[in-house]
Amino acid sequence: MRFIKLNSRGGNYLLVAENVAWLRDYENDQTQVGMVGGAPLLVAGKIEDIAASILAQANAPE
């Protein structure tokens, strides 16, 4: 299980990479991150940047 870090305007999240189900653009340069079995999270950043961050962190060597 790999944890990834995503920043939010209200605080930061550590997520299990495998639980990310979808990404959706949101207002004010934010992105909704859909989670398997849970409510979406609102994180700071454009969808392309969040996707790149998730992939980079998920594929980084341990």
PQR file of N, CA, C, O and H, with PARSE charges and radii, in Angstrom:
ATOM      1  N   MET A   1       0.854  -1.165   0.000 -0.4000 1.5000
ATOM      2  CA  MET A   1       0.000   0.000   0.000 -0.0000 2.0000
ATOM      3  C   MET A   1       0.909   1.240   0.000  0.5500 1.7000
ATOM      4  O   MET A   1       1.826   1.363   0.812 -0.5500 1.4000
ATOM      5  N   ARG A   2       0.624   2.144  -0.929 -0.4000 1.5000
ATOM      6  CA  ARG A   2       1.431   3.361  -1.035 -0.0000 2.0000
ATOM      7  C   ARG A   2       0.554   4.568  -0.733  0.5500 1.7000
ATOM      8  O   ARG A   2      -0.536   4.719  -1.284 -0.5500 1.4000
ATOM      9  H   ARG A   2      -0.121   2.045  -1.589  0.4000 1.0000
ATOM     10  N   PHE A   3       1.055   5.426   0.157 -0.4000 1.5000
ATOM     11  CA  PHE A   3       0.378   6.674   0.465 -0.0000 2.0000
ATOM     12  C   PHE A   3       0.922   7.792  -0.417  0.5500 1.7000
ATOM     13  O   PHE A   3       2.118   7.850  -0.701 -0.5500 1.4000
ATOM     14  H   PHE A   3       1.941   5.303   0.605  0.4000 1.0000
ATOM     15  N   ILE A   4       0.033   8.671  -0.841 -0.4000 1.5000
ATOM     16  CA  ILE A   4       0.440   9.850  -1.599 -0.0000 2.0000
ATOM     17  C   ILE A   4      -0.073  11.081  -0.859  0.5500 1.7000
ATOM     18  O   ILE A   4      -1.090  11.021  -0.168 -0.5500 1.4000
ATOM     19  H   ILE A   4      -0.939   8.624  -0.610  0.4000 1.0000
ATOM     20  N   LYS A   5       0.634  12.190  -1.009 -0.4000 1.5000
ATOM     21  CA  LYS A   5       0.270  13.436  -0.337 -0.0000 2.0000
ATOM     22  C   LYS A   5      -0.350  14.395  -1.346  0.5500 1.7000
ATOM     23  O   LYS A   5       0.211  14.640  -2.414 -0.5500 1.4000
ATOM     24  H   LYS A   5       1.460  12.239  -1.570  0.4000 1.0000
ATOM     25  N   LEU A   6      -1.526  14.938  -0.990 -0.4000 1.5000
ATOM     26  CA  LEU A   6      -2.172  15.974  -1.792 -0.0000 2.0000
ATOM     27  C   LEU A   6      -2.501  17.145  -0.888  0.5500 1.7000
ATOM     28  O   LEU A   6      -2.968  16.962   0.236 -0.5500 1.4000
ATOM     29  H   LEU A   6      -1.981  14.739  -0.123  0.4000 1.0000
ATOM     30  N   ASN A   7      -2.254  18.354  -1.385 -0.4000 1.5000
ATOM     31  CA  ASN A   7      -2.473  19.561  -0.601 -0.0000 2.0000
ATOM     32  C   ASN A   7      -3.845  20.144  -0.870  0.5500 1.7000
ATOM     33  O   ASN A   7      -4.356  20.090  -1.989 -0.5500 1.4000
ATOM     34  H   ASN A   7      -1.875  18.502  -2.298  0.4000 1.0000
ATOM     35  N   SER A   8      -4.424  20.696   0.168 -0.4000 1.5000
ATOM     36  CA  SER A   8      -5.721  21.332   0.096 -0.0000 2.0000
ATOM     37  C   SER A   8      -5.600  22.709   0.728  0.5500 1.7000
ATOM     38  O   SER A   8      -4.649  22.971   1.464 -0.5500 1.4000
ATOM     39  H   SER A   8      -4.009  20.739   1.077  0.4000 1.0000
ATOM     40  N   ARG A   9      -6.533  23.574   0.453 -0.4000 1.5000
ATOM     41  CA  ARG A   9      -6.513  24.902   1.066 -0.0000 2.0000
ATOM     42  C   ARG A   9      -6.906  24.836   2.539  0.5500 1.7000
ATOM     43  O   ARG A   9      -6.596  25.753   3.300 -0.5500 1.4000
ATOM     44  H   ARG A   9      -7.306  23.362  -0.145  0.4000 1.0000
ATOM     45  N   GLY A  10      -7.575  23.777   2.946 -0.4000 1.5000
ATOM     46  CA  GLY A  10      -7.999  23.633   4.326 -0.0000 2.0000
ATOM     47  C   GLY A  10      -7.126  22.690   5.136  0.5500 1.7000
ATOM     48  O   GLY A  10      -7.345  22.536   6.338 -0.5500 1.4000
ATOM     49  H   GLY A  10      -7.827  23.032   2.327  0.4000 1.0000
ATOM     50  N   GLY A  11      -6.159  22.064   4.521 -0.4000 1.5000
ATOM     51  CA  GLY A  11      -5.292  21.082   5.169 -0.0000 2.0000
ATOM     52  C   GLY A  11      -4.753  20.132   4.125  0.5500 1.7000
ATOM     53  O   GLY A  11      -5.097  20.241   2.948 -0.5500 1.4000
ATOM     54  H   GLY A  11      -5.982  22.189   3.545  0.4000 1.0000
ATOM     55  N   ASN A  12      -3.923  19.216   4.533 -0.4000 1.5000
ATOM     56  CA  ASN A  12      -3.311  18.279   3.594 -0.0000 2.0000
ATOM     57  C   ASN A  12      -3.845  16.875   3.828  0.5500 1.7000
ATOM     58  O   ASN A  12      -4.294  16.548   4.926 -0.5500 1.4000
ATOM     59  H   ASN A  12      -3.643  19.127   5.489  0.4000 1.0000
ATOM     60  N   TYR A  13      -3.794  16.042   2.784 -0.4000 1.5000
ATOM     61  CA  TYR A  13      -4.292  14.678   2.842 -0.0000 2.0000
ATOM     62  C   TYR A  13      -3.170  13.691   2.534  0.5500 1.7000
ATOM     63  O   TYR A  13      -2.290  13.971   1.720 -0.5500 1.4000
ATOM     64  H   TYR A  13      -3.429  16.308   1.891  0.4000 1.0000
ATOM     65  N   LEU A  14      -3.208  12.553   3.181 -0.4000 1.5000
ATOM     66  CA  LEU A  14      -2.439  11.381   2.790 -0.0000 2.0000
ATOM     67  C   LEU A  14      -3.459  10.342   2.352  0.5500 1.7000
ATOM     68  O   LEU A  14      -4.321   9.941   3.134 -0.5500 1.4000
ATOM     69  H   LEU A  14      -3.923  12.326   3.843  0.4000 1.0000
ATOM     70  N   LEU A  15      -3.360   9.910   1.107 -0.4000 1.5000
ATOM     71  CA  LEU A  15      -4.328   8.980   0.528 -0.0000 2.0000
ATOM     72  C   LEU A  15      -3.640   7.694   0.118  0.5500 1.7000
ATOM     73  O   LEU A  15      -2.452   7.692  -0.204 -0.5500 1.4000
ATOM     74  H   LEU A  15      -2.660  10.237   0.472  0.4000 1.0000
ATOM     75  N   VAL A  16      -4.379   6.614   0.131 -0.4000 1.5000
ATOM     76  CA  VAL A  16      -3.886   5.372  -0.453 -0.0000 2.0000
ATOM     77  C   VAL A  16      -4.061   5.507  -1.967  0.5500 1.7000
ATOM     78  O   VAL A  16      -5.178   5.699  -2.446 -0.5500 1.4000
ATOM     79  H   VAL A  16      -5.344   6.616   0.393  0.4000 1.0000
ATOM     80  N   ALA A  17      -2.977   5.407  -2.710 -0.4000 1.5000
ATOM     81  CA  ALA A  17      -2.992   5.653  -4.152 -0.0000 2.0000
ATOM     82  C   ALA A  17      -4.019   4.780  -4.872  0.5500 1.7000
ATOM     83  O   ALA A  17      -4.672   5.248  -5.805 -0.5500 1.4000
ATOM     84  H   ALA A  17      -2.069   5.251  -2.320  0.4000 1.0000
ATOM     85  N   GLU A  18      -4.169   3.545  -4.464 -0.4000 1.5000
ATOM     86  CA  GLU A  18      -5.081   2.626  -5.128 -0.0000 2.0000
ATOM     87  C   GLU A  18      -6.553   2.990  -4.918  0.5500 1.7000
ATOM     88  O   GLU A  18      -7.417   2.473  -5.626 -0.5500 1.4000
ATOM     89  H   GLU A  18      -3.638   3.165  -3.707  0.4000 1.0000
ATOM     90  N   ASN A  19      -6.853   3.866  -3.962 -0.4000 1.5000
ATOM     91  CA  ASN A  19      -8.239   4.248  -3.678 -0.0000 2.0000
ATOM     92  C   ASN A  19      -8.717   5.450  -4.488  0.5500 1.7000
ATOM     93  O   ASN A  19      -9.886   5.822  -4.394 -0.5500 1.4000
ATOM     94  H   ASN A  19      -6.151   4.286  -3.386  0.4000 1.0000
ATOM     95  N   VAL A  20      -7.846   6.058  -5.274 -0.4000 1.5000
ATOM     96  CA  VAL A  20      -8.254   7.183  -6.118 -0.0000 2.0000
ATOM     97  C   VAL A  20      -9.025   6.617  -7.311  0.5500 1.7000
ATOM     98  O   VAL A  20      -8.501   5.805  -8.073 -0.5500 1.4000
ATOM     99  H   VAL A  20      -6.896   5.756  -5.350  0.4000 1.0000
ATOM    100  N   ALA A  21     -10.278   7.058  -7.460 -0.4000 1.5000
ATOM    101  CA  ALA A  21     -11.134   6.515  -8.513 -0.0000 2.0000
ATOM    102  C   ALA A  21     -11.259   7.448  -9.706  0.5500 1.7000
ATOM    103  O   ALA A  21     -11.293   6.982 -10.845 -0.5500 1.4000
ATOM    104  H   ALA A  21     -10.703   7.717  -6.841  0.4000 1.0000
ATOM    105  N   TRP A  22     -11.329   8.772  -9.469 -0.4000 1.5000
ATOM    106  CA  TRP A  22     -11.518   9.722 -10.569 -0.0000 2.0000
ATOM    107  C   TRP A  22     -11.083  11.115 -10.139  0.5500 1.7000
ATOM    108  O   TRP A  22     -10.946  11.398  -8.949 -0.5500 1.4000
ATOM    109  H   TRP A  22     -11.302   9.150  -8.543  0.4000 1.0000
ATOM    110  N   LEU A  23     -10.869  11.982 -11.129 -0.4000 1.5000
ATOM    111  CA  LEU A  23     -10.545  13.398 -10.915 -0.0000 2.0000
ATOM    112  C   LEU A  23     -11.539  14.242 -11.691  0.5500 1.7000
ATOM    113  O   LEU A  23     -11.965  13.868 -12.784 -0.5500 1.4000
ATOM    114  H   LEU A  23     -10.980  11.752 -12.095  0.4000 1.0000
ATOM    115  N   ARG A  24     -11.906  15.380 -11.123 -0.4000 1.5000
ATOM    116  CA  ARG A  24     -12.843  16.285 -11.803 -0.0000 2.0000
ATOM    117  C   ARG A  24     -12.422  17.728 -11.543  0.5500 1.7000
ATOM    118  O   ARG A  24     -12.137  18.107 -10.407 -0.5500 1.4000
ATOM    119  H   ARG A  24     -11.560  15.684 -10.235  0.4000 1.0000
ATOM    120  N   ASP A  25     -12.386  18.540 -12.625 -0.4000 1.5000
ATOM    121  CA  ASP A  25     -12.119  19.977 -12.466 -0.0000 2.0000
ATOM    122  C   ASP A  25     -13.142  20.603 -11.547  0.5500 1.7000
ATOM    123  O   ASP A  25     -14.316  20.232 -11.568 -0.5500 1.4000
ATOM    124  H   ASP A  25     -12.618  18.232 -13.548  0.4000 1.0000
ATOM    125  N   TYR A  26     -12.696  21.559 -10.734 -0.4000 1.5000
ATOM    126  CA  TYR A  26     -13.589  22.286  -9.851 -0.0000 2.0000
ATOM    127  C   TYR A  26     -13.237  23.764  -9.958  0.5500 1.7000
ATOM    128  O   TYR A  26     -12.298  24.120 -10.669 -0.5500 1.4000
ATOM    129  H   TYR A  26     -11.743  21.860 -10.718  0.4000 1.0000
ATOM    130  N   GLU A  27     -13.949  24.603  -9.287 -0.4000 1.5000
ATOM    131  CA  GLU A  27     -13.740  26.043  -9.409 -0.0000 2.0000
ATOM    132  C   GLU A  27     -12.493  26.506  -8.656  0.5500 1.7000
ATOM    133  O   GLU A  27     -11.987  25.813  -7.774 -0.5500 1.4000
ATOM    134  H   GLU A  27     -14.712  24.314  -8.710  0.4000 1.0000
ATOM    135  N   ASN A  28     -12.011  27.697  -9.028 -0.4000 1.5000
ATOM    136  CA  ASN A  28     -10.872  28.354  -8.369 -0.0000 2.0000
ATOM    137  C   ASN A  28      -9.604  27.505  -8.354  0.5500 1.7000
ATOM    138  O   ASN A  28      -8.936  27.398  -7.326 -0.5500 1.4000
ATOM    139  H   ASN A  28     -12.422  28.260  -9.745  0.4000 1.0000
ATOM    140  N   ASP A  29      -9.274  26.900  -9.498 -0.4000 1.5000
ATOM    141  CA  ASP A  29      -8.061  26.073  -9.635 -0.0000 2.0000
ATOM    142  C   ASP A  29      -7.976  24.972  -8.583  0.5500 1.7000
ATOM    143  O   ASP A  29      -6.918  24.737  -7.998 -0.5500 1.4000
ATOM    144  H   ASP A  29      -9.817  26.987 -10.334  0.4000 1.0000
ATOM    145  N   GLN A  30      -9.088  24.308  -8.354 -0.4000 1.5000
ATOM    146  CA  GLN A  30      -9.124  23.168  -7.453 -0.0000 2.0000
ATOM    147  C   GLN A  30      -9.618  21.942  -8.229  0.5500 1.7000
ATOM    148  O   GLN A  30     -10.205  22.063  -9.305 -0.5500 1.4000
ATOM    149  H   GLN A  30      -9.947  24.498  -8.829  0.4000 1.0000
ATOM    150  N   THR A  31      -9.368  20.770  -7.663 -0.4000 1.5000
ATOM    151  CA  THR A  31      -9.758  19.506  -8.282 -0.0000 2.0000
ATOM    152  C   THR A  31     -10.446  18.632  -7.248  0.5500 1.7000
ATOM    153  O   THR A  31      -9.999  18.549  -6.104 -0.5500 1.4000
ATOM    154  H   THR A  31      -8.891  20.671  -6.790  0.4000 1.0000
ATOM    155  N   GLN A  32     -11.527  17.982  -7.645 -0.4000 1.5000
ATOM    156  CA  GLN A  32     -12.162  16.983  -6.795 -0.0000 2.0000
ATOM    157  C   GLN A  32     -11.501  15.640  -7.082  0.5500 1.7000
ATOM    158  O   GLN A  32     -11.303  15.267  -8.239 -0.5500 1.4000
ATOM    159  H   GLN A  32     -11.889  18.049  -8.574  0.4000 1.0000
ATOM    160  N   VAL A  33     -11.165  14.924  -6.021 -0.4000 1.5000
ATOM    161  CA  VAL A  33     -10.562  13.603  -6.127 -0.0000 2.0000
ATOM    162  C   VAL A  33     -11.577  12.600  -5.590  0.5500 1.7000
ATOM    163  O   VAL A  33     -11.876  12.590  -4.396 -0.5500 1.4000
ATOM    164  H   VAL A  33     -11.326  15.227  -5.081  0.4000 1.0000
ATOM    165  N   GLY A  34     -12.104  11.760  -6.473 -0.4000 1.5000
ATOM    166  CA  GLY A  34     -13.059  10.737  -6.068 -0.0000 2.0000
ATOM    167  C   GLY A  34     -12.346   9.568  -5.429  0.5500 1.7000
ATOM    168  O   GLY A  34     -11.325   9.092  -5.926 -0.5500 1.4000
ATOM    169  H   GLY A  34     -11.862  11.768  -7.443  0.4000 1.0000
ATOM    170  N   MET A  35     -12.903   9.109  -4.313 -0.4000 1.5000
ATOM    171  CA  MET A  35     -12.301   8.010  -3.578 -0.0000 2.0000
ATOM    172  C   MET A  35     -13.218   6.790  -3.623  0.5500 1.7000
ATOM    173  O   MET A  35     -14.438   6.930  -3.537 -0.5500 1.4000
ATOM    174  H   MET A  35     -13.733   9.496  -3.909  0.4000 1.0000
ATOM    175  N   VAL A  36     -12.644   5.607  -3.755 -0.4000 1.5000
ATOM    176  CA  VAL A  36     -13.408   4.371  -3.720 -0.0000 2.0000
ATOM    177  C   VAL A  36     -14.056   4.262  -2.337  0.5500 1.7000
ATOM    178  O   VAL A  36     -13.370   4.286  -1.315 -0.5500 1.4000
ATOM    179  H   VAL A  36     -11.653   5.494  -3.824  0.4000 1.0000
ATOM    180  N   GLY A  37     -15.379   4.142  -2.323 -0.4000 1.5000
ATOM    181  CA  GLY A  37     -16.089   3.952  -1.077 -0.0000 2.0000
ATOM    182  C   GLY A  37     -16.199   5.171  -0.195  0.5500 1.7000
ATOM    183  O   GLY A  37     -16.501   5.045   0.991 -0.5500 1.4000
ATOM    184  H   GLY A  37     -15.935   4.122  -3.153  0.4000 1.0000
ATOM    185  N   GLY A  38     -15.962   6.354  -0.744 -0.4000 1.5000
ATOM    186  CA  GLY A  38     -16.029   7.550   0.093 -0.0000 2.0000
ATOM    187  C   GLY A  38     -16.407   8.787  -0.685  0.5500 1.7000
ATOM    188  O   GLY A  38     -16.562   8.745  -1.906 -0.5500 1.4000
ATOM    189  H   GLY A  38     -15.717   6.457  -1.708  0.4000 1.0000
ATOM    190  N   ALA A  39     -16.554   9.880   0.019 -0.4000 1.5000
ATOM    191  CA  ALA A  39     -16.888  11.161  -0.593 -0.0000 2.0000
ATOM    192  C   ALA A  39     -15.649  11.758  -1.262  0.5500 1.7000
ATOM    193  O   ALA A  39     -14.525  11.488  -0.840 -0.5500 1.4000
ATOM    194  H   ALA A  39     -16.428   9.914   1.010  0.4000 1.0000
ATOM    195  N   PRO A  40     -15.851  12.570  -2.307 -0.5600 1.5000
ATOM    196  CA  PRO A  40     -14.703  13.189  -2.964  0.2800 2.0000
ATOM    197  C   PRO A  40     -14.016  14.215  -2.066  0.5500 1.7000
ATOM    198  O   PRO A  40     -14.640  14.833  -1.204 -0.5500 1.4000
ATOM    199  N   LEU A  41     -12.718  14.375  -2.295 -0.4000 1.5000
ATOM    200  CA  LEU A  41     -11.913  15.356  -1.584 -0.0000 2.0000
ATOM    201  C   LEU A  41     -11.651  16.532  -2.507  0.5500 1.7000
ATOM    202  O   LEU A  41     -11.521  16.354  -3.718 -0.5500 1.4000
ATOM    203  H   LEU A  41     -12.212  13.873  -2.995  0.4000 1.0000
ATOM    204  N   LEU A  42     -11.574  17.720  -1.952 -0.4000 1.5000
ATOM    205  CA  LEU A  42     -11.271  18.915  -2.725 -0.0000 2.0000
ATOM    206  C   LEU A  42      -9.829  19.304  -2.446  0.5500 1.7000
ATOM    207  O   LEU A  42      -9.472  19.613  -1.309 -0.5500 1.4000
ATOM    208  H   LEU A  42     -11.680  17.864  -0.968  0.4000 1.0000
ATOM    209  N   VAL A  43      -8.991  19.288  -3.495 -0.4000 1.5000
ATOM    210  CA  VAL A  43      -7.575  19.602  -3.337 -0.0000 2.0000
ATOM    211  C   VAL A  43      -7.199  20.787  -4.207  0.5500 1.7000
ATOM    212  O   VAL A  43      -7.872  21.090  -5.192 -0.5500 1.4000
ATOM    213  H   VAL A  43      -9.281  19.037  -4.419  0.4000 1.0000
ATOM    214  N   ALA A  44      -6.120  21.452  -3.833 -0.4000 1.5000
ATOM    215  CA  ALA A  44      -5.645  22.628  -4.555 -0.0000 2.0000
ATOM    216  C   ALA A  44      -4.828  22.195  -5.762  0.5500 1.7000
ATOM    217  O   ALA A  44      -3.955  21.334  -5.644 -0.5500 1.4000
ATOM    218  H   ALA A  44      -5.573  21.206  -3.032  0.4000 1.0000
ATOM    219  N   GLY A  45      -5.103  22.782  -6.919 -0.4000 1.5000
ATOM    220  CA  GLY A  45      -4.335  22.510  -8.125 -0.0000 2.0000
ATOM    221  C   GLY A  45      -5.215  22.125  -9.293  0.5500 1.7000
ATOM    222  O   GLY A  45      -6.340  21.655  -9.122 -0.5500 1.4000
ATOM    223  H   GLY A  45      -5.811  23.481  -7.015  0.4000 1.0000
ATOM    224  N   LYS A  46      -4.682  22.331 -10.477 -0.4000 1.5000
ATOM    225  CA  LYS A  46      -5.386  21.967 -11.704 -0.0000 2.0000
ATOM    226  C   LYS A  46      -5.361  20.452 -11.879  0.5500 1.7000
ATOM    227  O   LYS A  46      -4.471  19.770 -11.369 -0.5500 1.4000
ATOM    228  H   LYS A  46      -3.768  22.713 -10.616  0.4000 1.0000
ATOM    229  N   ILE A  47      -6.330  19.947 -12.591 -0.4000 1.5000
ATOM    230  CA  ILE A  47      -6.499  18.496 -12.749 -0.0000 2.0000
ATOM    231  C   ILE A  47      -5.243  17.839 -13.343  0.5500 1.7000
ATOM    232  O   ILE A  47      -4.866  16.741 -12.933 -0.5500 1.4000
ATOM    233  H   ILE A  47      -7.053  20.500 -13.005  0.4000 1.0000
ATOM    234  N   GLU A  48      -4.607  18.501 -14.295 -0.4000 1.5000
ATOM    235  CA  GLU A  48      -3.405  17.928 -14.915 -0.0000 2.0000
ATOM    236  C   GLU A  48      -2.265  17.823 -13.902  0.5500 1.7000
ATOM    237  O   GLU A  48      -1.528  16.837 -13.893 -0.5500 1.4000
ATOM    238  H   GLU A  48      -4.913  19.393 -14.628  0.4000 1.0000
ATOM    239  N   ASP A  49      -2.124  18.831 -13.057 -0.4000 1.5000
ATOM    240  CA  ASP A  49      -1.064  18.822 -12.048 -0.0000 2.0000
ATOM    241  C   ASP A  49      -1.321  17.759 -10.977  0.5500 1.7000
ATOM    242  O   ASP A  49      -0.394  17.088 -10.523 -0.5500 1.4000
ATOM    243  H   ASP A  49      -2.723  19.632 -13.064  0.4000 1.0000
ATOM    244  N   ILE A  50      -2.575  17.615 -10.584 -0.4000 1.5000
ATOM    245  CA  ILE A  50      -2.922  16.611  -9.581 -0.0000 2.0000
ATOM    246  C   ILE A  50      -2.693  15.213 -10.150  0.5500 1.7000
ATOM    247  O   ILE A  50      -2.148  14.351  -9.462 -0.5500 1.4000
ATOM    248  H   ILE A  50      -3.328  18.159 -10.953  0.4000 1.0000
ATOM    249  N   ALA A  51      -3.101  14.979 -11.392 -0.4000 1.5000
ATOM    250  CA  ALA A  51      -2.890  13.678 -12.032 -0.0000 2.0000
ATOM    251  C   ALA A  51      -1.402  13.349 -12.112  0.5500 1.7000
ATOM    252  O   ALA A  51      -0.993  12.229 -11.807 -0.5500 1.4000
ATOM    253  H   ALA A  51      -3.544  15.680 -11.952  0.4000 1.0000
ATOM    254  N   ALA A  52      -0.602  14.317 -12.519 -0.4000 1.5000
ATOM    255  CA  ALA A  52       0.843  14.098 -12.618 -0.0000 2.0000
ATOM    256  C   ALA A  52       1.449  13.803 -11.246  0.5500 1.7000
ATOM    257  O   ALA A  52       2.321  12.942 -11.124 -0.5500 1.4000
ATOM    258  H   ALA A  52      -0.934  15.227 -12.767  0.4000 1.0000
ATOM    259  N   SER A  53       0.993  14.508 -10.227 -0.4000 1.5000
ATOM    260  CA  SER A  53       1.497  14.289  -8.873 -0.0000 2.0000
ATOM    261  C   SER A  53       1.132  12.894  -8.365  0.5500 1.7000
ATOM    262  O   SER A  53       1.965  12.215  -7.764 -0.5500 1.4000
ATOM    263  H   SER A  53       0.285  15.207 -10.326  0.4000 1.0000
ATOM    264  N   ILE A  54      -0.091  12.471  -8.601 -0.4000 1.5000
ATOM    265  CA  ILE A  54      -0.521  11.141  -8.176 -0.0000 2.0000
ATOM    266  C   ILE A  54       0.307  10.065  -8.861  0.5500 1.7000
ATOM    267  O   ILE A  54       0.789   9.139  -8.209 -0.5500 1.4000
ATOM    268  H   ILE A  54      -0.768  13.022  -9.089  0.4000 1.0000
ATOM    269  N   LEU A  55       0.475  10.184 -10.173 -0.4000 1.5000
ATOM    270  CA  LEU A  55       1.251   9.181 -10.908 -0.0000 2.0000
ATOM    271  C   LEU A  55       2.709   9.158 -10.474  0.5500 1.7000
ATOM    272  O   LEU A  55       3.291   8.085 -10.312 -0.5500 1.4000
ATOM    273  H   LEU A  55       0.084  10.937 -10.703  0.4000 1.0000
ATOM    274  N   ALA A  56       3.307  10.337 -10.283 -0.4000 1.5000
ATOM    275  CA  ALA A  56       4.712  10.401  -9.880 -0.0000 2.0000
ATOM    276  C   ALA A  56       4.914   9.783  -8.501  0.5500 1.7000
ATOM    277  O   ALA A  56       5.868   9.036  -8.283 -0.5500 1.4000
ATOM    278  H   ALA A  56       2.835  11.209 -10.415  0.4000 1.0000
ATOM    279  N   GLN A  57       4.012  10.096  -7.571 -0.4000 1.5000
ATOM    280  CA  GLN A  57       4.165   9.562  -6.222 -0.0000 2.0000
ATOM    281  C   GLN A  57       3.868   8.060  -6.169  0.5500 1.7000
ATOM    282  O   GLN A  57       4.531   7.318  -5.445 -0.5500 1.4000
ATOM    283  H   GLN A  57       3.237  10.703  -7.748  0.4000 1.0000
ATOM    284  N   ALA A  58       2.883   7.622  -6.929 -0.4000 1.5000
ATOM    285  CA  ALA A  58       2.518   6.211  -6.931 -0.0000 2.0000
ATOM    286  C   ALA A  58       3.595   5.336  -7.564  0.5500 1.7000
ATOM    287  O   ALA A  58       3.754   4.172  -7.196 -0.5500 1.4000
ATOM    288  H   ALA A  58       2.344   8.224  -7.518  0.4000 1.0000
ATOM    289  N   ASN A  59       4.331   5.902  -8.515 -0.4000 1.5000
ATOM    290  CA  ASN A  59       5.346   5.124  -9.228 -0.0000 2.0000
ATOM    291  C   ASN A  59       6.766   5.372  -8.747  0.5500 1.7000
ATOM    292  O   ASN A  59       7.714   4.823  -9.309 -0.5500 1.4000
ATOM    293  H   ASN A  59       4.201   6.848  -8.813  0.4000 1.0000
ATOM    294  N   ALA A  60       6.928   6.203  -7.700 -0.4000 1.5000
ATOM    295  CA  ALA A  60       8.264   6.491  -7.173 -0.0000 2.0000
ATOM    296  C   ALA A  60       8.819   5.252  -6.472  0.5500 1.7000
ATOM    297  O   ALA A  60       8.073   4.510  -5.834 -0.5500 1.4000
ATOM    298  H   ALA A  60       6.158   6.648  -7.244  0.4000 1.0000
ATOM    299  N   PRO A  61      10.123   5.033  -6.591 -0.5600 1.5000
ATOM    300  CA  PRO A  61      10.719   3.885  -5.905  0.2800 2.0000
ATOM    301  C   PRO A  61      10.618   4.057  -4.386  0.5500 1.7000
ATOM    302  O   PRO A  61      10.690   5.172  -3.869 -0.5500 1.4000
ATOM    303  N   GLU A  62      10.455   2.955  -3.696 -0.4000 1.5000
ATOM    304  CA  GLU A  62      10.318   3.007  -2.233 -0.0000 2.0000
ATOM    305  C   GLU A  62      11.663   3.091  -1.578  0.5500 1.7000
ATOM    306  O   GLU A  62      11.750   3.144  -0.352 -0.5500 1.4000
ATOM    307  H   GLU A  62      10.396   2.049  -4.116  0.4000 1.0000
TER
END
